[in-house]
Amino acid sequence: MADKLILSLRDSLGPEGVLTGADVTARRAGIWGEEPIRARAIFRPRTTAEVATVLSACTRAGQSVVAHGGLTGLVGGALTTPEDVVLSLERMNHVEAIDEVGRTMTVQAGATLQHAQEQAEAKGLMLPLDLGARGSCTLGGNAATNAGGNRVIRYGMTRDMVLGLEAVLADGTLISSMNTMLKNNAGYDLKHLFIGTEGTLGVITRLVMRLRPMWRSQETALIACKDFTSVTGLLNRMDSLLGGTMSAFEVMWQGYYQLVTSPPAKSKPPLAVDYPYYVLLEALGGDPTQDADRFVGSIAAAEVDGLVLEAALAKSRSERDALWAIRDDVEQCLQFGPCFVFDVSLDLKHMEAYVSEVIANLKSRWKDPRAFVFGHLGDGNIHFVIATGDGSGASRQAVEKSVYEPLKCVAGSVSAEHGIGLEKKPYLSWCRSANEIELMRTLKQTMDPAGILNPGKIFDSAATE
Ligand SMILES: Cc1cc2nc3c(=O)[nH]c(=O)nc-3n(C[C@H](O)[C@H](O)[C@H](O)COP(=O)(O)OP(=O)(O)OC[C@H]3O[C@@H](n4cnc5c(N)ncnc54)[C@H](O)[C@@H]3O)c2cc1C
């Protein structure tokens, strides 16, 4: 059955549009050297019509399909079994149009975030979404995972930047919601069915993104704080002193800072390595002279208040890039063998006690657990990378329980921005109610009755609990 499907789609997409055999396994299932892709075939459509052809044929054949963007997702959402086929958006990678008056971008879903950012910048505009994987992740993947990133505190998550989108349902039906307006309350806003649903309800093919004026000033500083109360105090003080221009408030706990500023990491520490917390603060504004003075003055005022121990200000683009390279060098964690990545959110008032509880949980099981903590703290979002245990399923479960159990009593979320995919599926019910999950199942059943789109991701089609 599937071979017939592949032959017929080769006719529709052309020989370049279908990969099989060694051409499939030659590709990795992720950007950090994961296993080879195992799938019957990779379909590479060039147009929305071709995506519709693939999906309707797959529905007729009962063939499961997993959409692939840049494969930078961190929860196994794009993983395949050998029985699946992949629908890769890699040949639908163009920025189609930029409307400089309305400040919108129309873009194909397979375009990388960095390409879209650069096209906007060439017109003096800005696509505010930004994350470390910008060179590989795609706008379709960003929308499917509702990615957050470094500037959520100012511009929101991907959902807040998507004005319109086009998607193809499992049976090949085209849903074109390519709205370009800021306001449009005509009925249900259907784009949200596809944003953050990880390719389980449809395949996103094109998007309309909201652009902003390009910033004219960019101020960046690394700031050391003596305790967590100073970190949250600094967040609120900067938010009011910077008059709405604060665009990033990233925090690194001491252990993470030491890791990413010591060999084999390439970065050198701009501040001494023995402070408890380091804040990477950024402001984007429209008046280079006044903004610089206000930024320096605000940090000085916070220092007088005792919120700042020491600060390093970036004086050039290369110094700014060097500060961000420290924050973004997550790969250093991989040197310790099997490690587990977590992305949780909770109210800031619970954060310090929560982190202590997680570390205590780990220590109660392992002698010297390696746990690195950092994240988009301004958004109530932290990441743990935990390199401990033997990488077995039992270790993973024990580490997961250590991280997720203490979230329950503070109503936190097991996924701030990465999604659920496969990895967090067992914990969805820890932060979504039974009625919420049942409604998710109803939507899935209605939009994809044959269950061919990314099956088994986020939740099982039938309730098991
Ligand atoms: C170094 C690094 C830094 C990162 N930083 C952040 C961060 O700050 N914030 C954050 O939120 N994430 C971050 N991530 C995670 C990741 O980059 C995001 O989840 C990203 O949005 C995934 O995009 P992608 O194109 O790589 O999607 P993929 O990994 O290819 O796919 C992810 C999911 O989306 C689905 N999908 C992909 N394309 C489509 C489509 N066109 N239609 C429907 N479904 C689709 C897939 O089936 C899968 O379920 C980071 C990852 C890395 C490696």
The ligand as an SDF file (V2000), in Angstrom:
LIG
                    3D

 53 58  0  0  0  0  0  0  0  0999 V2000
   19.9850   25.9390   20.5360 C   0  0  0  0  0  0  0  0  0  0  0  0
   18.4940   25.9200   20.6800 C   0  0  0  0  0  0  0  0  0  0  0  0
   17.8640   26.9950   21.2990 C   0  0  0  0  0  0  0  0  0  0  0  0
   16.4710   26.9990   21.4300 C   0  0  0  0  0  0  0  0  0  0  0  0
   15.8840   28.0580   22.0470 N   0  0  0  0  0  0  0  0  0  0  0  0
   14.5350   28.0830   22.1550 C   0  0  0  0  0  0  0  0  0  0  0  0
   13.8970   29.1970   22.7860 C   0  0  0  0  0  0  0  0  0  0  0  0
   14.5400   30.1220   23.2820 O   0  0  0  0  0  0  0  0  0  0  0  0
   12.5450   29.1880   22.8340 N   0  0  0  0  0  0  0  0  0  0  0  0
   11.7870   28.1600   22.3020 C   0  0  0  0  0  0  0  0  0  0  0  0
   10.5590   28.2270   22.3560 O   0  0  0  0  0  0  0  0  0  0  0  0
   12.3750   27.0970   21.7120 N   0  0  0  0  0  0  0  0  0  0  0  0
   13.7230   27.0350   21.6330 C   0  0  0  0  0  0  0  0  0  0  0  0
   14.3190   25.9510   21.0390 N   0  0  0  0  0  0  0  0  0  0  0  0
   13.4650   24.8500   20.5160 C   0  0  0  0  0  0  0  0  0  0  0  0
   13.1600   24.9590   18.9880 C   0  0  0  0  0  0  0  0  0  0  0  0
   14.0720   25.7400   18.3460 O   0  0  0  0  0  0  0  0  0  0  0  0
   11.7550   25.4710   18.7340 C   0  0  0  0  0  0  0  0  0  0  0  0
   10.8350   24.5360   19.2480 O   0  0  0  0  0  0  0  0  0  0  0  0
   11.4290   25.7160   17.2500 C   0  0  0  0  0  0  0  0  0  0  0  0
   10.2380   26.4780   17.2010 O   0  0  0  0  0  0  0  0  0  0  0  0
   11.2480   24.4520   16.4090 C   0  0  0  0  0  0  0  0  0  0  0  0
   11.2190   24.8170   15.0340 O   0  0  0  0  0  0  0  0  0  0  0  0
   11.6670   23.7690   13.9050 P   0  0  0  0  0  0  0  0  0  0  0  0
   11.4300   24.3900   12.5740 O   0  0  0  0  0  0  0  0  0  0  0  0
   13.0530   23.2910   14.1650 O   0  0  0  0  0  0  0  0  0  0  0  0
   10.6090   22.6120   14.1430 O   0  0  0  0  0  0  0  0  0  0  0  0
   10.8320   21.0300   14.1640 P   0  0  0  0  0  0  0  0  0  0  0  0
   11.7940   20.6540   15.2380 O   0  0  0  0  0  0  0  0  0  0  0  0
   11.1210   20.5350   12.7940 O   0  0  0  0  0  0  0  0  0  0  0  0
    9.3640   20.5530   14.5860 O   0  0  0  0  0  0  0  0  0  0  0  0
    8.8470   20.8560   15.8510 C   0  0  0  0  0  0  0  0  0  0  0  0
    7.3650   20.4420   15.9010 C   0  0  0  0  0  0  0  0  0  0  0  0
    6.6050   21.2470   14.9970 O   0  0  0  0  0  0  0  0  0  0  0  0
    5.9920   20.4320   13.9800 C   0  0  0  0  0  0  0  0  0  0  0  0
    6.1100   21.1830   12.7210 N   0  0  0  0  0  0  0  0  0  0  0  0
    7.2400   21.6400   12.1210 C   0  0  0  0  0  0  0  0  0  0  0  0
    6.9320   22.3400   11.0180 N   0  0  0  0  0  0  0  0  0  0  0  0
    5.5700   22.3200   10.9010 C   0  0  0  0  0  0  0  0  0  0  0  0
    4.6460   22.8630    9.9740 C   0  0  0  0  0  0  0  0  0  0  0  0
    5.0410   23.5850    8.9260 N   0  0  0  0  0  0  0  0  0  0  0  0
    3.3170   22.6260   10.1730 N   0  0  0  0  0  0  0  0  0  0  0  0
    2.8900   21.9090   11.2450 C   0  0  0  0  0  0  0  0  0  0  0  0
    3.7330   21.3710   12.1460 N   0  0  0  0  0  0  0  0  0  0  0  0
    5.0510   21.5720   11.9830 C   0  0  0  0  0  0  0  0  0  0  0  0
    6.7500   19.1210   13.9990 C   0  0  0  0  0  0  0  0  0  0  0  0
    5.9600   18.0580   13.5420 O   0  0  0  0  0  0  0  0  0  0  0  0
    7.1140   19.0060   15.4720 C   0  0  0  0  0  0  0  0  0  0  0  0
    6.0110   18.5120   16.1980 O   0  0  0  0  0  0  0  0  0  0  0  0
   15.7100   25.9070   20.9270 C   0  0  0  0  0  0  0  0  0  0  0  0
   16.3560   24.8330   20.2960 C   0  0  0  0  0  0  0  0  0  0  0  0
   17.7320   24.8280   20.1870 C   0  0  0  0  0  0  0  0  0  0  0  0
   18.3750   23.6640   19.4990 C   0  0  0  0  0  0  0  0  0  0  0  0
  1  2  1  0
  2  3  1  0
  2 52  2  0
  3  4  2  0
  4  5  1  0
  4 50  1  0
  5  6  2  0
  6  7  1  0
  6 13  1  0
  7  8  2  0
  7  9  1  0
  9 10  1  0
 10 11  2  0
 10 12  1  0
 12 13  2  0
 13 14  1  0
 14 15  1  0
 14 50  1  0
 15 16  1  0
 16 17  1  0
 16 18  1  0
 18 19  1  0
 18 20  1  0
 20 21  1  0
 20 22  1  0
 22 23  1  0
 23 24  1  0
 24 25  2  0
 24 26  1  0
 24 27  1  0
 27 28  1  0
 28 29  2  0
 28 30  1  0
 28 31  1  0
 31 32  1  0
 32 33  1  0
 33 34  1  0
 33 48  1  0
 34 35  1  0
 35 36  1  0
 35 46  1  0
 36 37  1  0
 36 45  1  0
 37 38  2  0
 38 39  1  0
 39 40  1  0
 39 45  2  0
 40 41  1  0
 40 42  2  0
 42 43  1  0
 43 44  2  0
 44 45  1  0
 46 47  1  0
 46 48  1  0
 48 49  1  0
 50 51  2  0
 51 52  1  0
 52 53  1  0
M  END
$$$$
